[in-house]
Amino acid sequence: MTSAHEPALTDPAEFWEDRYRSRGQVWSGRPNAALEREVADLHPGTALELGSGEGADAVWLAQQGWSVTAVDISPTALALGRSTAEAAGVADRIAWIEADLAAWEPSGGFDLVTATFLHSPVAFPREEVLRRAAAAVAPGGTLLVVGHAGPPPWATEHIAHAHFPTPDEVRTSLELEAGDWEVVIAALVPRAAAGPDGEPAELDDSVLHLRRRP
């Protein structure tokens, strides 16, 4: 029997594929509120989404006119994303890539690179992945990193003891060249949420929105 302190599967590909394959649709199907808020006023161009999951954010971006590259480790999640994009009429605006972000290297410059709730209960080099994400932002482009600022009240013991970095900690870990980036927002932003049994809660999101200077 697996301890409450660790997940049953420790291989990232197996863990995430098991999660998506065994639960049906995991997420709400709605784009993340922070993404909608922070991207709403940006001029659409090319976007890279890291950890696209079931594709709600990628589909929303495509609906706003972005050409999206969506990357995730789970083929089941990507298949749902493709079908959602087809139903929404934006399949031609999204390229879906099955890859382990721990090893995958983005190529070319993107006008927007976004990583939303890119956390993992199994081994994952998040800081390295985010540094590569920052390097993939084109001059004048945007990097948006949204994460949990802390565990929700219903978190398992394993999640409850995890460290959730602040926006400033994320920015420091990116090791960016001074003067190359403008901080648009680095803050904790409250968000209404619901637990697995529908119980209401207010959670804080860690939001880091950076603009690369031209």
N, C-alpha and C positions, 0 to 999 in steps of 0.2 A: 504494500500500500504506500502511496506517495504521501510524504509529509505535507502539511498545510503550508510549509515554508517554501515549497518549490513546485513548479508545474510537473505534470506527469511526463511530458516530453521536453527534452532539452535541445534537440536539433531544431534550429529555427525553421527550416523548410517543413519539417514534419509537424512542428507545433502549430504554425499558422495554417497550414493546409487542413490539419485535423480540426482546428477551430472553425474555419469557414465551412468545411464539408459536413460537419456534424450538427451544426446549429441552424441550418437554413440561413435566412438573411440575418446577419449579426447587427448591423447598424440601421439607423432610422431611414436612410435613403435621402435625407435632406443634407444640403451642404453645411459645412461648419459655419457658425455665426461669425467667428473672427475672420474667416476667409471672405465672406460676403462683405463685411464691413471694411476691411483693409484694402480689398482689391476693387471695390465698386467704382472708384474714381480713376483707376489706371486705364491707360489706352491699351486695348487688347493687342497682343503680339504672340510670341512663342512662350509657352509655359511648360515647366517640368514639375511634376508632382511626385514626391518621394513617399512611398508607402500609400499607394492610392486605394488600397482596400477594395471595397465593392463599387467604387467609382463615382460616388455622389458629387464629390468636389470636382473631379475631372469633367463630369457631364455639365455641371453648372458653369465651369469656366468656358467650356466649348459653347454653351448657350449664350455666353456674353461675347463671343467672337474670338476667343483664344484658340490657337492651335496647340494642342496639349500632348505631351509625352507623359504617360502615366506608368509608373513602375511599382510592381509589387511582387512578393515572393510566392504568393498563393495562386495557382492556376484556377482554382474554384472562384476566388474573389474576382480575378480578372475576367472570367467568363460571365459573371453577373454584371460586371461593369460594361462589357461589350454589349450585352443584351439590353441594358438600360440605355446606353448611348444610341443603339439602333431604334429603340422605342421612342426616344426623344428626338430623333432625326439629326443627330450630330455625330454619327459613327465616323464620318469622313474627316472629322476634326480632331480625332484622338488616336494616337498610336499607343497600343498597350504592350508593355514589355515585362516578361516574366524574368525576374533577376533577384539575386540576393544582394541587397544594398551594401552589405559588408565588403563585397568584392567588386561591385559594379561601378564603372567609371562613366560619368556623363561626358558627352562630347559636344563641342560647340557652345556658343553663348546663348542664354535664354533671357528673355525680357522679364520673366518671373520664375523664381524657383520657390516652391512651397513645400513645407514639411509640417503636417498637422497631426498632432498627437503621435509622434514617431517614438513611442515608448515600446519596450518589449520586456516581458518577464523572463525571457531566455537571453543568453549571451548575445550582445549586439554592440558594435563599436560606434555608438551614436555620435560622439564628438568627431570622429574621423569622417563619418558620413556627412555630417553637417559642414565640415570644412571643405569637402569636395563639392558640396552643394553651393557654398559661397563662391568657390572658384568658377562655377559654371554660370554665374550671373554676368550678363553682358554689361558693358558700361552704360550707365543710365538706367539699369534694370533694378529689380526688387527682389529681396530675399525676405520671406515670411516664415518664421518658425513659431508655431503655436503648440504649447504643451500643457499638461496638467501641472498646476502649481502645488498640488497635494493630493492625497488619496481621497476618494469619495467616502461618505459614511458607511457604505455597504461593501467596501473593499475587503478582499480576502487578506489574511494575515501576511501573505507573501507581498502583496501590493502595498499594504499599509506600512510596511517597514522600508519601502523603497525611497530613494532620494529623488526628488523632483527639482531640477535646477531652476533658479530664478532667471528672468530675462537677462540680468547683468552677468550671471554665471555663464549663460549660453553665449552671450556676446564675447566674453573673455576667452571661452574655449575655442571660438572660431579663429583666433589668432590673426585678426585682420590688420592690414597695414593702416596705420594712423593716417587720417586725412583722406582715405580712399572711399569712406562710407559715411553716409548721413543717417543718424538715428531718427526715424519717423515716430516710432513708439517703442518703448521698453517698459512694460507695465503689467501688473496683474489686473485682469478685467473680469468682473463677475459675470456668470452665465447661469440662467435657469436650467435645471436638469431634472430628470426623473430617474429613480432607481429601478432595479429589476422588477420590483413589485408595484411600480408606479408611484412610489413615494416621492414627493417633491423635495428638491434641494437646490441650494445656490452654491455653485462651484466657482473657484477662481481659475482662469486660464492664464498661463504665462505667455505673453504676446511680445515677440520681437520682430519689428518691421524695420528693415534697413534698405536704404537706397544707395546703390553704387554710383559714385560720381562719374559723369561722362568723361 
